[in-house]
Amino acid sequence: MNIKIRPAKIEDMAGVLELIYELAIYEKEPEAVEVTVSDLERDGFGAHPLFTCFLAEIEGEIKGIALVYNRYSTWKGPIIHLEDLIVNEAYRGTGVGTALLNEVVKYGHSKGAKRINWEVIDWNEPAIAFYESKGATVLRDWDVVQLNEAAIKNYIDKL
């Protein structure tokens, strides 16, 4: 199988969104996806891109993505955040995920990242095993904290 990894282009965003939906369905939250193709086009390819996206193609079709962006650690310095690494279900276990993670690590290294961070849902044991097999540490003693859009508005309203 010939897996081609390349940076995403603006015209790839519909295919990227399809994989985002596939992940949301897998994680049992299909209604949670609010981002649109237009959002991805604007946010990834505007004057100040908010993310970098890598694609895995097989025979010219998108079979996986890795979407990353820059962060900064007060302890370590520059880091890369891997928002999502998504592989089409039919292509899991074929090397697509490894090829994408390899690209993310090379990218982080080229940017001088001191660390690459990401989250994995606690019941996704195949993903956890995959990441650990690559040398990643799953920090099970940390909890993710978020303010969603409604909570942000509520917070602001109380200031």
Secondary structure, DSSP 8 states (H G I E B T S, - for coil): --EEEEE--GGGHHHHHHHHHHHHHHTT-GGG----HHHHHHHHHSSS-S-EEEEEEETTEEEEEEEEEEEEETTTEEEEEEEEEEE-GGGTTTTHHHHHHHHHHHHHHHTT-SEEE----TT-HHHHHHHHHTT----TT-------HHHHHHHHHT-
